[in-house]
Amino acid sequence: MEPPDLLAELERKVQQLQAFNDIGRTLAGTLDIDEVLSLIMQKVSEVLRPGHWSLLLVDEERQELRFQIAVGEGADRLKDLRLPVGEGVAGSVAATGEPLLVPDVRADPRFAARFDDASGIVTGSLLAVPLRSKGRVLGVVELVNPRGGHPFDPSDQRTLEALADYAAIAIDNARAYERIRELTLRDEHTGLFNSRHMWHQLEQEVERTSRTRRPFSIIFIDLDHFKRVNDTWGHQAGSQVLLEVGQLLRSAIRTIDVPVRYGGDEFVVLLPETDQGVARAAAERIRARLAETRFLASSPPGLGVTASFGVATCPDDGDSAGEVVQAADAAMYRVKATTRNAVAQAGDDGRSPPVPA
């Protein structure tokens, strides 16, 4: 008969292999990072049985770690905290890219007690390993206080490093997929969303409006006499103007609004949860900002640009995405055919001509 400790070790190995197999199959079948990380969270808890554990991701711009997952009593109080790279055990792992096994944190000067104070956890034994991919540290997995009273050991470290490799693959795959997806939804020149994304968003807004009866609006924008810009200043300057107009749009709208390069010198702004009056005011604000801005400022005296604006609202001006866009486009063309540099509302049917600025 096998000694009890050998049987326990064999059972543990079988459990580890099953965990790796489950995670590998999930990785092969999905690009949903939340699904993969949820499974890894489950397997970490089953195989290594920590009292508390967390997955922290590196914010490269701020050079700090944020809690993506935190598990255990009091862990919810950690989720809004940030840890500078280099601080604490997890910060040290992020800085060096090397794992740390700390049997007793009271004997380790790198331990940051402020997280125990915030969560109410009393940390004893701690194990932290990096999430590495292509020479970069994406984050850190940190385990605290194994259940059973014994400290973490090198075998636990090897198991966690293998699980962390899976987590790094999942994060890297998901980020690569998101970058590719962004490329298909963004205009490569201005960085605004493209018309493909606009139509997808419009369909969602139409569905939401039909369900909630709350309106949404769009603003259709066509730059005035833009051909003259290309003919006089050249196509490179014209492209720079389009880029600067896109930047102006982003700065002039709310975070929930969706700025779109519709094509050529045409732009659209989708305004969720917005009625006719608010949409008209937003269009007037953008029109004024545009008219007062000097573009190509690096080539004094720069260039003034205006635009013609059409505003339409769902359900007032149409019950489908196509109807709302057509209504805004028609309103914009009324401005284009008369005053330019003005805003027209769909539904006026030409009875109220746009008022020039």
The 8 nearest C-alpha neighbors of each residue, nearest first, counted from 0:
[[1, 2, 3, 6, 5, 4, 7, 9],
 [2, 0, 6, 3, 5, 4, 7, 9],
 [1, 3, 5, 4, 6, 0, 7, 8],
 [4, 2, 6, 5, 7, 1, 8, 0],
 [3, 5, 7, 6, 2, 8, 1, 9],
 [6, 4, 8, 2, 7, 3, 9, 1],
 [7, 5, 9, 3, 8, 4, 10, 1],
 [6, 8, 4, 10, 5, 9, 3, 11],
 [7, 9, 11, 5, 6, 10, 4, 12],
 [10, 8, 6, 12, 11, 7, 5, 13],
 [11, 9, 7, 13, 8, 12, 6, 14],
 [10, 12, 8, 14, 9, 13, 7, 15],
 [13, 11, 15, 9, 14, 10, 16, 8],
 [12, 14, 10, 16, 15, 11, 17, 9],
 [15, 13, 11, 17, 12, 16, 18, 10],
 [14, 16, 18, 12, 17, 13, 11, 19],
 [17, 15, 19, 13, 18, 14, 20, 12],
 [16, 18, 20, 14, 15, 19, 21, 13],
 [17, 19, 15, 21, 16, 20, 42, 14],
 [18, 20, 16, 22, 17, 21, 23, 15],
 [19, 21, 17, 23, 18, 22, 16, 24],
 [22, 20, 18, 24, 23, 19, 17, 25],
 [21, 23, 25, 19, 24, 20, 26, 18],
 [22, 24, 26, 20, 25, 21, 19, 27],
 [25, 23, 27, 21, 26, 22, 20, 28],
 [26, 24, 22, 28, 27, 23, 29, 21],
 [27, 25, 23, 24, 28, 29, 22, 35],
 [26, 28, 24, 25, 29, 23, 30, 22],
 [27, 29, 25, 26, 24, 30, 23, 31],
 [30, 28, 31, 26, 27, 25, 35, 34],
 [31, 29, 173, 32, 172, 26, 28, 169],
 [30, 32, 29, 34, 33, 35, 173, 169],
 [31, 33, 35, 34, 173, 30, 169, 36],
 [34, 32, 36, 31, 35, 37, 38, 30],
 [33, 35, 37, 31, 32, 36, 38, 29],
 [36, 34, 38, 32, 37, 33, 39, 25],
 [37, 35, 39, 33, 38, 34, 40, 32],
 [36, 38, 40, 34, 35, 39, 33, 41],
 [37, 39, 41, 35, 40, 36, 42, 34],
 [38, 40, 36, 42, 41, 37, 43, 35],
 [41, 39, 37, 43, 38, 42, 36, 44],
 [40, 42, 38, 44, 39, 43, 45, 37],
 [43, 41, 45, 39, 44, 40, 46, 18],
 [44, 42, 40, 46, 45, 47, 41, 39],
 [43, 45, 48, 41, 42, 47, 46, 49],
 [46, 44, 42, 43, 48, 47, 41, 14],
 [47, 45, 43, 48, 44, 42, 15, 14],
 [46, 48, 43, 44, 49, 45, 155, 145],
 [49, 47, 44, 45, 46, 145, 146, 50],
 [50, 48, 145, 51, 144, 146, 47, 143],
 [49, 51, 144, 145, 146, 143, 71, 48],
 [52, 50, 71, 143, 49, 70, 142, 144],
 [53, 51, 142, 70, 141, 143, 69, 49],
 [52, 54, 69, 68, 141, 140, 70, 55],
 [53, 55, 140, 68, 67, 139, 66, 141],
 [54, 56, 66, 139, 65, 67, 138, 64],
 [57, 55, 138, 64, 65, 137, 67, 139],
 [56, 58, 64, 138, 137, 59, 63, 65],
 [57, 59, 63, 62, 61, 60, 64, 56],
 [60, 58, 62, 61, 57, 63, 64, 137],
 [59, 61, 58, 62, 63, 57, 64, 84],
 [62, 60, 63, 58, 59, 83, 57, 64],
 [63, 61, 59, 58, 60, 84, 83, 57],
 [62, 64, 83, 84, 82, 58, 61, 57],
 [63, 65, 57, 82, 56, 81, 55, 58],
 [66, 64, 81, 55, 56, 67, 82, 80],
 [65, 67, 55, 78, 68, 54, 69, 56],
 [66, 68, 55, 54, 65, 56, 69, 78],
 [69, 67, 54, 53, 66, 70, 55, 78],
 [68, 70, 53, 74, 52, 66, 54, 75],
 [71, 69, 52, 74, 51, 53, 68, 72],
 [72, 70, 51, 74, 73, 50, 52, 69],
 [71, 73, 74, 70, 51, 120, 75, 118],
 [72, 74, 118, 75, 76, 119, 71, 120],
 [75, 73, 71, 69, 76, 77, 72, 70],
 [74, 76, 77, 73, 78, 69, 70, 72],
 [77, 75, 74, 118, 78, 73, 117, 79],
 [78, 76, 80, 74, 75, 79, 118, 117],
 [77, 79, 66, 80, 75, 76, 69, 67],
 [80, 78, 77, 81, 76, 66, 65, 75],
 [81, 79, 77, 78, 65, 82, 66, 76],
 [82, 80, 65, 64, 63, 83, 79, 66],
 [81, 83, 64, 63, 84, 86, 65, 90],
 [84, 82, 63, 86, 85, 64, 62, 90],
 [83, 85, 90, 63, 86, 62, 94, 93],
 [84, 86, 90, 91, 94, 83, 87, 93],
 [87, 85, 90, 83, 84, 91, 82, 88],
 [88, 86, 111, 110, 109, 90, 89, 91],
 [87, 89, 91, 110, 90, 109, 92, 86],
 [90, 88, 92, 91, 87, 127, 93, 139],
 [91, 89, 85, 84, 86, 93, 87, 92],
 [90, 92, 85, 94, 88, 93, 89, 86],
 [93, 91, 89, 96, 95, 97, 90, 94],
 [94, 92, 90, 91, 96, 95, 84, 89],
 [93, 95, 91, 85, 92, 84, 96, 90],
 [96, 94, 92, 97, 93, 91, 85, 98],
 [95, 97, 92, 93, 129, 94, 136, 98],
 [96, 98, 95, 92, 129, 99, 128, 93],
 [99, 97, 128, 127, 92, 129, 100, 96],
 [98, 100, 127, 126, 101, 128, 97, 92],
 [101, 99, 126, 125, 102, 127, 98, 151],
 [100, 102, 125, 103, 124, 104, 126, 99],
 [103, 101, 124, 150, 125, 100, 151, 104],
 [104, 102, 124, 123, 105, 101, 106, 107],
 [103, 105, 107, 106, 123, 101, 110, 124],
 [106, 104, 103, 107, 123, 110, 108, 122],
 [105, 107, 104, 103, 108, 101, 102, 110],
 [106, 108, 104, 109, 105, 110, 103, 101],
 [109, 107, 110, 106, 105, 104, 111, 87],
 [110, 108, 87, 107, 88, 111, 86, 91],
 [109, 111, 87, 88, 108, 107, 104, 112],
 [112, 110, 87, 113, 109, 114, 86, 88],
 [111, 113, 115, 114, 110, 116, 87, 122],
 [114, 112, 116, 115, 111, 117, 118, 110],
 [113, 115, 117, 116, 112, 118, 111, 77],
 [114, 116, 120, 118, 112, 119, 113, 117],
 [115, 117, 113, 114, 119, 118, 112, 120],
 [118, 116, 114, 115, 119, 113, 76, 77],
 [119, 117, 73, 115, 120, 76, 116, 74],
 [118, 120, 115, 116, 117, 73, 121, 114],
 [121, 119, 115, 118, 122, 73, 116, 72],
 [120, 122, 115, 123, 119, 116, 144, 118],
 [123, 121, 120, 143, 124, 144, 115, 104],
 [122, 124, 103, 104, 144, 125, 121, 102],
 [123, 125, 102, 103, 144, 150, 101, 143],
 [124, 126, 143, 101, 142, 100, 144, 102],
 [127, 125, 100, 142, 141, 99, 101, 143],
 [126, 128, 141, 99, 140, 98, 89, 142],
 [129, 127, 98, 140, 139, 160, 99, 141],
 [130, 128, 139, 96, 131, 138, 92, 98],
 [129, 131, 138, 167, 137, 139, 163, 136],
 [132, 130, 136, 135, 137, 129, 167, 134],
 [131, 133, 135, 134, 167, 136, 130, 137],
 [134, 132, 135, 131, 136, 171, 137, 167],
 [133, 135, 132, 131, 136, 96, 137, 130],
 [136, 134, 132, 131, 133, 137, 96, 130],
 [135, 137, 131, 138, 130, 96, 93, 129],
 [138, 136, 130, 57, 131, 56, 135, 132],
 [137, 139, 56, 130, 57, 55, 136, 129],
 [138, 140, 129, 55, 130, 128, 54, 141],
 [139, 141, 54, 128, 127, 53, 55, 129],
 [140, 142, 127, 53, 52, 126, 139, 54],
 [143, 141, 52, 126, 125, 49, 51, 127],
 [142, 144, 125, 51, 52, 49, 124, 50],
 [143, 145, 124, 50, 49, 123, 125, 122],
 [146, 144, 49, 50, 48, 143, 147, 150],
 [145, 147, 50, 49, 148, 48, 144, 149],
 [148, 146, 149, 145, 48, 150, 144, 49],
 [147, 149, 146, 145, 150, 144, 124, 151],
 [148, 150, 147, 151, 145, 146, 124, 144],
 [151, 149, 124, 102, 152, 145, 148, 144],
 [150, 152, 155, 124, 102, 145, 149, 126],
 [151, 153, 155, 154, 150, 156, 100, 102],
 [154, 152, 156, 155, 157, 151, 100, 158],
 [153, 155, 157, 156, 152, 158, 151, 159],
 [156, 154, 158, 152, 153, 157, 151, 159],
 [155, 157, 153, 159, 154, 158, 160, 152],
 [158, 156, 160, 154, 155, 159, 153, 161],
 [157, 159, 155, 161, 156, 160, 154, 162],
 [158, 160, 162, 156, 161, 157, 163, 155],
 [161, 159, 163, 157, 162, 158, 156, 128],
 [160, 162, 164, 158, 159, 163, 157, 165],
 [163, 161, 159, 165, 164, 160, 158, 166],
 [164, 162, 166, 160, 165, 161, 130, 159],
 [163, 165, 167, 161, 162, 166, 160, 168],
 [166, 164, 168, 162, 163, 167, 169, 161],
 [165, 167, 163, 169, 168, 164, 170, 162],
 [168, 166, 164, 130, 170, 169, 165, 131],
 [167, 169, 165, 171, 166, 170, 172, 164],
 [170, 168, 166, 172, 167, 171, 32, 173],
 [171, 169, 167, 173, 172, 168, 174, 166],
 [170, 172, 168, 174, 173, 169, 167, 175],
 [173, 171, 175, 169, 174, 170, 168, 176],
 [172, 174, 176, 170, 175, 171, 30, 32],
 [173, 175, 177, 171, 176, 172, 170, 178],
 [176, 174, 178, 172, 177, 173, 171, 179],
 [175, 177, 173, 179, 174, 178, 180, 172],
 [176, 178, 180, 174, 175, 179, 181, 173],
 [177, 179, 181, 175, 180, 176, 174, 182],
 [180, 178, 182, 176, 181, 177, 175, 183],
 [179, 181, 177, 183, 182, 178, 176, 184],
 [182, 180, 178, 184, 183, 179, 185, 177],
 [181, 183, 179, 180, 185, 184, 178, 187],
 [182, 184, 180, 181, 185, 179, 186, 193],
 [185, 183, 181, 196, 182, 193, 192, 180],
 [186, 184, 192, 193, 182, 191, 190, 181],
 [185, 187, 193, 190, 191, 188, 192, 189],
 [186, 188, 190, 185, 189, 182, 191, 193],
 [187, 189, 186, 190, 242, 238, 191, 241],
 [190, 188, 242, 191, 245, 186, 187, 241],
 [189, 191, 186, 187, 185, 188, 192, 245],
 [192, 190, 259, 189, 186, 185, 260, 258],
 [191, 193, 185, 259, 186, 184, 260, 196],
 [192, 194, 185, 186, 260, 259, 195, 196],
 [193, 195, 197, 261, 196, 198, 259, 260],
 [196, 194, 197, 193, 198, 184, 199, 192],
 [195, 197, 199, 184, 194, 198, 193, 200],
 [198, 196, 194, 200, 195, 199, 201, 193],
 [199, 197, 201, 200, 195, 196, 194, 202],
 [198, 200, 196, 202, 197, 201, 195, 203],
 [201, 199, 203, 197, 198, 202, 196, 204],
 [200, 202, 198, 204, 203, 199, 320, 197],
 [201, 203, 205, 199, 200, 204, 320, 198],
 [204, 202, 200, 206, 201, 205, 207, 199],
 [203, 205, 207, 201, 206, 202, 208, 200],
 [206, 204, 208, 202, 207, 203, 201, 209],
 [205, 207, 203, 209, 204, 208, 202, 210],
 [208, 206, 204, 210, 205, 209, 211, 203],
 [207, 209, 212, 205, 213, 211, 210, 206],
 [210, 208, 206, 207, 212, 211, 205, 213],
 [209, 211, 207, 208, 212, 206, 213, 205],
 [210, 212, 208, 213, 209, 207, 214, 206],
 [213, 211, 208, 209, 210, 214, 207, 314],
 [212, 214, 208, 211, 272, 215, 207, 273],
 [215, 213, 313, 272, 274, 273, 208, 314],
 [214, 216, 271, 273, 272, 313, 312, 270],
 [217, 215, 312, 270, 311, 273, 313, 269],
 [216, 218, 269, 268, 311, 270, 310, 312],
 [217, 219, 310, 268, 267, 309, 220, 282],
 [218, 220, 267, 309, 308, 327, 328, 266],
 [221, 219, 308, 266, 265, 307, 267, 218],
 [220, 222, 265, 307, 306, 264, 223, 266],
 [223, 221, 306, 264, 225, 305, 307, 220],
 [222, 224, 306, 225, 305, 221, 307, 339],
 [225, 223, 226, 227, 222, 228, 305, 304],
 [224, 226, 228, 227, 223, 222, 229, 264],
 [225, 227, 229, 228, 224, 230, 223, 231],
 [226, 228, 230, 225, 229, 224, 231, 232],
 [229, 227, 225, 231, 226, 230, 232, 237],
 [228, 230, 233, 234, 237, 226, 227, 232],
 [229, 231, 227, 228, 233, 232, 226, 234],
 [232, 230, 228, 229, 227, 233, 226, 234],
 [231, 233, 229, 228, 236, 230, 234, 237],
 [234, 232, 229, 236, 235, 230, 231, 237],
 [233, 235, 237, 229, 236, 238, 232, 230],
 [236, 234, 238, 237, 233, 239, 229, 232],
 [237, 235, 239, 238, 234, 233, 232, 240],
 [236, 238, 234, 240, 229, 235, 239, 228],
 [237, 239, 235, 241, 236, 240, 234, 242],
 [240, 238, 236, 242, 237, 241, 243, 235],
 [239, 241, 243, 237, 242, 238, 244, 236],
 [242, 240, 244, 238, 239, 243, 245, 237],
 [241, 243, 189, 239, 245, 240, 244, 238],
 [244, 242, 246, 240, 245, 241, 247, 239],
 [243, 245, 247, 241, 246, 242, 240, 248],
 [246, 244, 248, 242, 243, 247, 189, 241],
 [247, 245, 243, 249, 244, 248, 250, 242],
 [246, 248, 244, 250, 245, 249, 251, 243],
 [249, 247, 245, 251, 250, 246, 244, 252],
 [248, 250, 246, 247, 251, 252, 245, 258],
 [249, 251, 247, 248, 252, 246, 253, 245],
 [252, 250, 248, 249, 247, 285, 253, 284],
 [253, 251, 249, 250, 256, 248, 254, 281],
 [254, 252, 256, 255, 251, 249, 250, 257],
 [253, 255, 256, 252, 257, 249, 250, 251],
 [254, 256, 253, 257, 271, 270, 252, 269],
 [257, 255, 270, 253, 254, 269, 252, 271],
 [256, 258, 269, 268, 259, 255, 270, 192],
 [259, 257, 268, 191, 267, 192, 269, 256],
 [260, 258, 192, 267, 191, 193, 266, 261],
 [259, 261, 266, 193, 262, 191, 192, 265],
 [262, 260, 266, 194, 265, 259, 193, 267],
 [261, 263, 265, 260, 264, 266, 194, 193],
 [262, 264, 265, 261, 260, 266, 241, 221],
 [263, 265, 222, 221, 262, 266, 241, 225],
 [266, 264, 221, 262, 261, 220, 263, 260],
 [265, 267, 260, 261, 220, 259, 219, 221],
 [268, 266, 219, 259, 218, 220, 258, 261],
 [267, 269, 258, 218, 257, 217, 259, 270],
 [268, 270, 217, 257, 256, 216, 271, 267],
 [269, 271, 256, 216, 217, 273, 215, 268],
 [272, 270, 215, 273, 269, 256, 216, 255],
 [271, 273, 215, 214, 213, 270, 274, 216],
 [274, 272, 215, 271, 216, 214, 270, 277],
 [275, 273, 214, 277, 276, 278, 215, 216],
 [276, 274, 278, 277, 312, 279, 273, 216],
 [277, 275, 279, 278, 274, 280, 273, 281],
 [276, 278, 280, 279, 274, 275, 273, 281],
 [279, 277, 281, 275, 280, 276, 274, 273],
 [278, 280, 282, 276, 281, 277, 275, 283],
 [279, 281, 283, 277, 278, 282, 284, 276],
 [282, 280, 278, 284, 279, 283, 277, 285],
 [281, 283, 279, 285, 284, 280, 286, 278],
 [284, 282, 286, 280, 281, 285, 287, 279],
 [283, 285, 281, 287, 282, 286, 280, 288],
 [284, 286, 288, 282, 287, 283, 289, 251],
 [287, 285, 283, 289, 284, 288, 282, 290],
 [288, 286, 290, 284, 289, 285, 283, 291],
 [289, 287, 285, 291, 286, 290, 292, 284],
 [288, 290, 286, 292, 287, 291, 285, 305],
 [289, 291, 287, 305, 288, 292, 304, 286],
 [290, 292, 288, 289, 287, 293, 303, 304],
 [293, 291, 289, 290, 294, 288, 303, 304],
 [294, 292, 303, 302, 301, 296, 291, 295],
 [293, 295, 302, 296, 301, 292, 303, 240],
 [296, 294, 301, 297, 298, 302, 240, 293],
 [295, 297, 301, 298, 294, 299, 293, 300],
 [298, 296, 295, 299, 301, 300, 294, 293],
 [297, 299, 296, 301, 295, 300, 302, 294],
 [300, 298, 301, 296, 297, 295, 302, 293],
 [299, 301, 298, 296, 302, 293, 295, 297],
 [302, 300, 299, 296, 295, 294, 293, 298],
 [301, 303, 294, 293, 295, 304, 300, 296],
 [302, 304, 293, 294, 292, 290, 305, 301],
 [305, 303, 290, 302, 289, 306, 223, 222],
 [306, 304, 290, 340, 223, 222, 289, 303],
 [305, 307, 222, 223, 340, 221, 220, 308],
 [306, 308, 340, 339, 221, 341, 334, 335],
 [309, 307, 342, 220, 331, 219, 341, 343],
 [308, 310, 331, 330, 327, 219, 343, 218],
 [309, 311, 218, 344, 327, 217, 345, 343],
 [312, 310, 327, 345, 217, 216, 326, 323],
 [313, 311, 216, 316, 315, 215, 275, 314],
 [314, 312, 315, 214, 215, 317, 316, 318],
 [313, 315, 318, 317, 316, 312, 214, 208],
 [316, 314, 313, 312, 317, 318, 311, 214],
 [317, 315, 312, 313, 314, 323, 311, 346],
 [318, 316, 322, 323, 314, 313, 319, 315],
 [317, 319, 314, 313, 322, 320, 205, 323],
 [320, 318, 322, 321, 317, 205, 323, 202],
 [319, 321, 323, 322, 201, 202, 324, 205],
 [320, 322, 324, 319, 323, 325, 317, 318],
 [323, 321, 317, 325, 319, 320, 324, 326],
 [322, 324, 317, 326, 320, 325, 321, 311],
 [325, 323, 327, 321, 326, 322, 328, 320],
 [324, 326, 328, 322, 323, 327, 321, 329],
 [325, 327, 323, 329, 324, 328, 345, 311],
 [328, 326, 311, 309, 310, 330, 324, 329],
 [327, 329, 325, 331, 326, 330, 324, 219],
 [330, 328, 332, 326, 331, 327, 325, 333],
 [331, 329, 309, 327, 333, 345, 343, 332],
 [330, 332, 309, 308, 328, 334, 329, 333],
 [333, 331, 335, 329, 334, 330, 336, 328],
 [334, 332, 336, 330, 331, 335, 337, 329],
 [333, 335, 339, 337, 332, 331, 336, 307],
 [334, 336, 332, 339, 333, 337, 307, 331],
 [337, 335, 333, 334, 332, 338, 339, 331],
 [338, 336, 334, 335, 339, 333, 353, 352],
 [337, 339, 355, 334, 340, 335, 341, 336],
 [340, 338, 335, 334, 307, 341, 337, 306],
 [341, 339, 306, 307, 305, 355, 356, 338],
 [342, 340, 355, 339, 307, 353, 308, 354],
 [341, 343, 308, 309, 353, 307, 283, 334],
 [344, 342, 309, 353, 330, 308, 310, 331],
 [345, 343, 310, 309, 330, 347, 311, 346],
 [344, 346, 311, 330, 347, 326, 310, 327],
 [345, 347, 348, 344, 316, 326, 311, 330],
 [346, 348, 349, 345, 350, 351, 344, 343],
 [349, 347, 346, 350, 345, 351, 330, 344],
 [348, 350, 347, 351, 352, 333, 346, 330],
 [349, 351, 348, 347, 352, 346, 353, 344],
 [352, 350, 349, 347, 353, 348, 343, 354],
 [351, 353, 349, 350, 354, 343, 333, 334],
 [354, 352, 343, 342, 341, 334, 355, 351],
 [353, 355, 341, 352, 356, 342, 338, 343],
 [356, 354, 341, 338, 340, 353, 339, 342],
 [355, 341, 354, 340, 287, 338, 339, 286]]
